[in-house]
Amino acid sequence: MMNRFVNDKRNLTMLMDFYELTMSNGYFVKGLKDKRVVFDMFYRRNPDEGGFVIFAGLEQLVNYIQNLAFDEEDIEYLRSKNMFDEGFLDYLSNFKFSGDIYAVPEGTIVYPNTPLVTVVAPLIDAQLIETMLLLTINHQSLIATKANRIVRAAGDASVMEFGARRAQGSDAAIYGARACYIGGVGATATAISDELFGVPAIGTMAHSFVQFFDTEYEAFKAYAEVYPDNCVLLIDTYNVLESGVQNAIKVAKEVLEPMGKRLKGIRIDSGDLAYLTKKVRKILDAAGCEDCSIVVSNSIDEYLITSLNKQGARIDSYGVGERMITAKSEPVFGGVYKLAAVENEPGVFEPKIKISENVEKITNPGFKSLWRIYDKDSGYGIADVITLADETIDDTKPYPYMDEIKPWKRRSFTNFTCEKLQKQIFAGGELVYELPSLKEIQQKVKDQLSASVWPEEQRFENPHTHYVDLSMELYKTKQEMLEKYS
């Protein structure tokens, strides 16, 4: 079903920056199309000044690459630009991605300046997938990370995604719901995301349902009669305390209880949520509706939830919309895609580096691997280490590494275990990785946050900065290249 939606209905092959085509044409004309290169996708800063990011969007990248093909309309469009070599157009008409891709699994907790996706492929193959790679990873990683912040703020209360109508277009709504689920959200209001991905869809009523009937009580009664097993009533259309909660209780007593059913919940979508939920909780409890949940919505995020908790609000569930689906507090994830190496002879990659006056924009050269170092006793991640691809880390003995921020200090890891984070996704253009289910991805996030990510990294304010270090060999290579080009 996923392939049907993304590819059979729409050909997304041309979803790329035009310079990818002009560069590729140049490479083709100059006889460089078979030259293999290495590109890394990474990001430089955690959004919202947080402690980490949740990596997401890999499955959509896989789907795109598997179905990447230029059709006749694409070729005719390119021909109409009068700037592409006919041989290049013929090459594109038979194009199929043939490279290797390595990536951290979806749901992995990741950190700035570490290679999340590494593409080892013929030059044109690597270039043509740049935009879609960045688009899918940037968007879903951003939303999954924002969703997880909100879920962590909510604590024991459940969180539902209500944001489709405020998302930046249909894809942002559909894939945003998927990313929210990865981040820990339990359900979505977006039906198609349930149909496509299995993100549980939920929904009850809007204010218009209440307004349609002559009275609020009639509306609640009608809804309870149709949905006696899942009756959640929206009580703020007119007056929460004077009519809404009173009519909800009346329906609970007069309609549901004679059926042997209970009022499942009430929802408040406006007003002073802390004040109203405390008052409503007392009224419900006094009426014998202690098991009736209180759901709130209306421009909620992790900061408002934290404030509501401090005020003693009585909330069992949050419906979160625009501030989660758009990551409103910081709506851009700055992932980049940079050339790291060129294969000048079989199996031998010459490192490449991007130098800038801005130190944070200087890249790490070469074909690399990413490792996570864990404290052997606690199981928490101590640091990430980037090595050259042919290096290994032996966790049975002290491992020396380089801290780029304090290079004068001689450091080494002891009493640790390590894990190579990237897995091979494509080999020679063929998928060699079994994509996990969405539920498995969500569980991976939960497991890491409970067992291997320091609580100090999970703070919203001034979180601990996770260390990212270089192997001695990579640091040496980088310094030699900096000296060479300076």
C-alpha positions in Angstrom: 0.0 0.0 0.0 2.9 2.4 0.8 4.4 1.8 -2.7 1.0 2.3 -4.3 0.6 5.7 -2.6 4.0 7.1 -3.2 5.0 5.7 -6.5 2.1 4.3 -8.6 0.0 7.5 -8.1 2.9 9.9 -8.4 6.2 9.8 -10.1 8.5 11.6 -7.7 11.7 11.0 -9.6 12.0 14.6 -10.7 11.6 15.8 -7.1 15.2 17.1 -7.1 17.1 20.4 -7.3 17.8 21.3 -10.9 21.5 21.6 -10.2 21.6 17.9 -9.6 20.7 17.4 -13.3 23.1 20.1 -14.6 26.0 18.6 -12.6 25.1 15.1 -13.6 25.0 16.1 -17.3 28.4 17.7 -16.8 29.8 14.5 -15.2 28.4 12.5 -18.1 29.8 14.7 -20.8 33.2 14.6 -19.2 33.2 10.8 -19.0 32.9 10.7 -15.2 29.5 8.9 -14.8 31.1 5.7 -13.4 33.4 7.4 -10.9 32.4 6.2 -7.5 32.1 8.7 -4.6 31.1 8.9 -1.0 28.5 11.4 0.3 27.5 11.8 4.0 24.2 13.2 5.3 24.5 14.8 8.7 23.2 17.8 10.6 25.0 20.4 12.7 22.7 21.4 15.6 19.8 19.9 17.6 16.5 21.7 17.2 15.0 23.5 20.2 18.5 23.4 21.8 17.7 19.8 22.7 20.0 17.0 23.7 19.5 14.7 20.7 17.5 14.0 17.5 15.4 10.9 16.6 16.4 9.7 13.2 13.4 9.0 10.9 12.3 8.9 7.3 14.5 6.1 6.1 11.6 3.9 4.8 10.4 6.7 2.5 13.9 7.1 1.1 14.1 3.4 0.4 10.8 3.5 -1.4 11.9 6.5 -3.5 15.2 4.8 -4.5 13.5 1.5 -5.4 11.2 3.3 -7.8 13.5 5.9 -9.1 13.0 6.0 -12.9 12.7 8.7 -15.5 9.6 8.3 -17.7 9.1 9.7 -21.2 7.5 12.9 -19.9 10.5 13.5 -17.7 12.9 13.0 -20.6 10.9 15.3 -22.9 10.8 18.0 -20.3 14.6 17.8 -19.9 15.0 17.8 -23.7 12.9 21.0 -23.9 15.4 22.8 -21.8 17.9 22.6 -24.6 20.8 22.2 -22.3 21.3 18.4 -21.8 23.4 16.1 -23.9 21.3 13.5 -25.9 23.5 10.7 -24.6 22.8 11.9 -21.1 19.1 11.8 -21.7 19.3 8.3 -23.1 21.3 7.3 -20.0 18.6 8.7 -17.7 15.8 6.9 -19.7 17.4 3.6 -18.5 18.6 4.8 -15.1 18.4 2.6 -12.0 20.2 3.4 -8.8 23.2 1.0 -8.5 25.1 2.2 -5.4 25.5 1.2 -1.8 23.8 3.0 1.1 24.6 2.8 4.8 22.4 4.4 7.5 21.5 4.3 11.1 18.2 2.4 11.7 15.1 4.5 12.0 14.4 5.4 15.6 18.0 5.7 16.5 18.9 8.5 18.9 21.5 10.6 17.0 23.7 13.7 17.5 25.2 16.5 15.5 28.0 16.1 12.9 27.7 12.3 12.8 27.2 10.5 9.4 23.6 9.3 9.5 23.3 8.2 5.9 26.4 7.4 3.8 26.0 6.9 0.0 28.8 5.0 -1.8 27.8 5.1 -5.5 28.6 6.2 -9.0 28.8 9.9 -9.1 25.5 10.6 -10.9 23.6 8.0 -8.7 24.9 9.8 -5.6 24.0 13.2 -6.9 20.5 12.5 -8.1 19.1 11.3 -4.8 20.4 14.3 -2.8 17.1 16.3 -2.5 14.8 13.4 -1.7 17.3 12.0 0.8 17.4 15.3 2.6 13.7 16.0 2.3 12.6 12.7 3.9 15.2 12.6 6.6 15.0 16.2 7.5 11.3 16.4 7.8 10.5 13.2 9.7 13.5 13.5 12.0 12.4 17.0 12.9 8.8 16.0 13.6 9.7 12.8 15.5 12.1 14.7 17.7 9.5 17.4 18.5 6.8 14.8 19.1 9.1 13.0 21.6 9.7 16.2 23.5 5.9 16.7 23.9 5.5 13.0 24.9 8.2 13.3 27.5 6.6 16.5 28.9 3.2 14.7 29.1 4.6 12.0 31.3 1.9 9.4 32.1 -0.7 11.3 30.1 -1.2 10.1 26.5 -0.6 12.2 23.4 -2.5 12.2 20.2 -1.6 14.0 16.9 -4.3 16.4 15.7 -2.3 18.5 13.2 -3.2 17.6 9.6 -5.2 20.7 8.8 -2.3 23.0 10.0 0.4 21.0 8.3 2.4 22.4 5.4 0.6 20.4 2.7 -0.7 16.8 2.4 2.6 15.0 2.6 3.6 16.9 5.7 0.3 15.8 7.3 0.6 12.1 6.2 4.3 11.6 6.9 4.2 13.9 9.9 1.7 11.6 11.6 4.1 8.7 10.9 7.0 10.7 12.4 4.9 11.7 15.5 4.2 8.0 16.1 7.9 7.2 16.0 8.4 9.9 18.6 6.0 8.2 20.9 2.6 9.6 20.1 -0.1 7.0 20.5 -2.7 8.0 17.8 -3.5 10.3 15.0 -6.6 12.1 13.8 -5.4 11.6 10.2 -7.2 8.6 8.7 -4.9 8.0 5.7 -1.9 7.6 8.0 -3.7 4.7 9.7 -4.6 3.2 6.3 -1.0 3.5 5.0 1.2 3.0 8.1 -1.0 1.6 10.8 -0.8 4.7 13.0 -4.0 4.3 15.1 -6.7 6.8 13.9 -9.0 8.3 16.5 -11.7 10.9 16.5 -15.0 11.9 18.1 -16.7 15.2 17.3 -16.2 18.8 16.4 -18.0 21.9 17.7 -20.2 21.7 14.5 -21.7 18.5 15.7 -22.8 20.1 18.9 -24.0 23.2 17.1 -26.1 21.3 14.6 -28.5 20.0 17.3 -31.1 22.3 19.0 -29.4 21.7 22.4 -26.1 20.6 23.7 -27.8 17.8 25.5 -29.4 16.5 22.3 -26.1 16.4 20.6 -24.4 14.5 23.4 -27.3 12.1 23.7 -27.2 11.4 19.9 -23.5 10.7 20.0 -23.8 8.5 23.1 -26.5 6.4 21.4 -24.3 5.9 18.3 -21.0 5.3 20.1 -21.8 4.0 23.6 -18.5 2.1 23.9 -16.3 5.1 23.0 -18.2 8.1 24.1 -16.0 11.2 24.4 -17.9 14.5 24.5 -16.6 18.0 23.5 -17.8 20.2 26.3 -16.6 23.7 25.5 -18.9 24.7 22.7 -21.0 27.0 25.0 -19.8 26.9 28.6 -17.6 24.2 30.1 -18.7 24.4 33.7 -22.3 25.7 33.4 -23.5 23.5 30.6 -20.9 21.3 29.0 -19.8 19.1 31.9 -23.4 19.1 33.3 -24.9 17.8 30.1 -22.1 15.2 29.8 -22.9 13.9 33.2 -26.6 13.9 32.4 -26.0 11.8 29.3 -23.7 9.4 31.3 -26.6 8.8 33.8 -29.6 8.8 31.5 -28.2 7.3 28.3 -25.0 5.3 29.0 -25.6 3.8 32.4 -28.9 2.2 31.5 -27.0 0.4 28.7 -24.4 -0.7 31.2 -21.8 1.7 29.6 -19.6 4.4 31.0 -18.7 7.9 29.8 -15.2 7.4 28.5 -14.1 11.0 28.4 -14.7 14.7 27.9 -12.6 17.1 25.8 -11.9 20.8 26.3 -10.6 22.7 23.4 -10.4 26.3 24.7 -10.1 28.4 27.8 -7.9 28.2 30.9 -7.0 24.6 30.7 -5.4 24.4 34.2 -8.4 26.0 35.9 -11.1 24.2 33.9 -9.6 20.7 34.2 -9.3 21.0 38.0 -12.9 22.2 38.3 -14.2 19.6 35.8 -12.3 16.8 37.6 -14.1 17.7 40.9 -17.5 17.8 39.2 -17.0 14.5 37.5 -15.7 12.7 40.6 -18.6 14.0 42.7 -21.0 12.6 40.1 -19.5 9.2 40.2 -17.6 9.6 36.9 -14.1 9.0 38.4 -13.1 6.9 35.5 -14.0 9.6 32.9 -10.8 10.9 31.2 -10.1 14.5 30.6 -8.7 15.3 27.2 -7.5 18.8 26.2 -6.4 20.3 22.9 -5.7 23.9 21.6 -2.1 25.0 20.6 -0.3 22.7 23.0 3.4 22.0 23.1 6.0 20.7 25.7 6.3 24.1 27.3 2.6 24.6 27.9 2.3 21.0 29.2 5.2 21.7 31.6 3.3 24.8 32.8 0.0 22.9 33.2 1.7 20.2 35.2 3.2 22.8 37.6 -0.3 24.3 38.0 -1.8 21.0 39.0 -4.0 20.6 35.9 -6.0 17.3 35.8 -5.3 16.1 32.3 -5.3 12.4 31.1 -4.7 13.0 27.4 -3.4 15.7 25.1 -4.5 16.3 21.5 -1.6 18.2 20.0 -1.9 19.9 16.6 0.0 22.7 14.8 2.9 23.0 17.2 3.9 19.4 16.8 3.1 18.7 13.1 5.0 21.9 12.1 7.6 21.8 14.9 6.5 25.4 15.3 9.2 26.4 17.8 11.9 25.5 15.3 10.4 24.3 11.9 13.7 23.7 10.0 16.0 20.7 10.4 19.4 21.6 8.9 20.5 18.3 7.5 23.2 18.5 4.8 24.7 16.2 2.2 28.4 16.6 1.5 31.0 14.9 -0.6 33.5 13.0 1.6 35.6 10.9 -0.7 36.3 9.8 -4.3 37.4 6.4 -5.4 40.5 6.8 -7.6 41.3 3.1 -7.8 39.2 0.1 -6.8 38.5 0.1 -3.1 40.8 3.1 -2.4 38.9 6.3 -1.5 40.7 9.7 -1.6 39.2 11.9 1.2 37.7 15.2 0.4 37.0 18.1 2.7 34.9 21.2 2.7 36.7 24.1 4.5 34.9 27.3 5.8 35.6 30.4 7.8 32.8 29.0 10.0 34.5 26.2 11.9 31.2 24.3 12.4 31.0 24.0 8.6 34.3 22.2 8.1 33.5 18.6 7.2 35.0 15.4 8.3 36.8 13.8 5.3 36.8 10.3 4.0 34.7 7.1 3.9 33.8 6.8 7.5 32.0 4.6 10.1 30.0 5.7 13.2 30.3 4.0 16.5 28.6 4.5 19.9 30.5 4.0 23.0 28.6 2.7 26.1 29.6 2.7 29.7 30.0 -1.0 30.6 28.4 -0.6 34.0 25.5 1.7 33.5 24.8 1.0 29.8 24.5 4.7 29.0 26.1 6.1 25.9 29.3 7.9 26.7 30.1 9.3 23.3 30.0 8.7 19.5 33.2 8.1 17.7 33.7 8.6 13.9 36.4 6.4 12.4 37.6 5.8 8.9 35.6 2.9 7.3 38.4 0.3 7.5 39.0 1.0 11.3 37.6 -1.1 14.1 37.2 -0.5 17.8 38.3 -3.2 20.2 36.3 -2.8 23.4 38.5 -5.3 25.2 41.3 -2.8 25.8 41.6 1.0 26.2 40.7 2.9 23.1 42.5 6.3 22.4 40.5 9.0 20.7 40.7 12.7 19.8 38.5 15.4 21.3 38.6 18.1 18.6 37.5 20.8 21.0 40.4 19.9 23.4 43.0 18.3 21.1 45.8 18.8 23.6 44.3 16.3 26.0 45.2 12.7 25.5 42.1 10.6 26.2 40.9 7.0 25.9 37.8 5.0 26.7 38.1 2.2 29.2 35.5 -0.2 30.7 33.2 0.2 27.7 31.3 -1.6 25.0 30.7 -0.3 21.5 28.3 -0.6 18.6 28.7 0.2 15.0 25.6 2.2 14.3 25.2 2.3 10.5 23.7 -0.8 8.7 24.0 -1.5 5.0 20.6 -0.6 3.4 21.5 -1.0 -0.4 24.2 -3.1 -2.0 24.7 -2.6 -5.7 21.3 -0.9 -6.0 19.5 -3.8 -4.3 17.8 -3.5 -0.9 19.6 -5.8 1.5 18.0 -4.5 4.8 14.8 -5.7 6.3 12.8 -2.6 7.2 11.3 -2.8 10.7 7.6 -2.2 11.4 6.6 1.2 12.6 5.8 -0.2 16.1 9.3 -1.6 16.3 10.7 1.8 15.4 8.7 3.5 18.1 9.7 0.8 20.7 13.4 1.3 19.7 13.1 5.0 20.7 11.5 4.1 24.0 14.1 1.5 24.8 17.0 3.9 24.1 15.6 6.7 26.2 14.9 4.4 29.1 18.2 2.4 29.0 21.0 4.1 27.1 20.5 7.9 26.9 21.5 9.8 30.0 18.6 11.6 31.8 20.8 14.7 31.6 20.6 14.6 27.8 16.8 14.5 28.0 16.4 17.8 29.8 14.6 20.6 28.0 16.8 23.3 29.6 20.6 23.1 29.2 20.8 19.4 28.3 24.1 17.7 28.6 26.0 17.8 25.3 26.7 14.3 24.0 30.4 13.9 23.0 31.3 13.3 19.4 34.9 12.3 18.9 37.2 11.3 16.1 39.5 8.3 15.9 43.2 9.2 16.0 43.5 8.2 12.3 40.6 10.3 11.1 41.8 13.3 13.1 45.3 13.0 11.6 43.8 12.8 8.1 41.6 15.9 8.7 44.5 17.9 10.1 46.8 17.0 7.1 44.0 18.1 4.7 43.5 21.4 6.6 47.2 22.1 6.4 47.3 21.2 2.7 44.5 23.5 1.7 45.4 26.4 3.9 
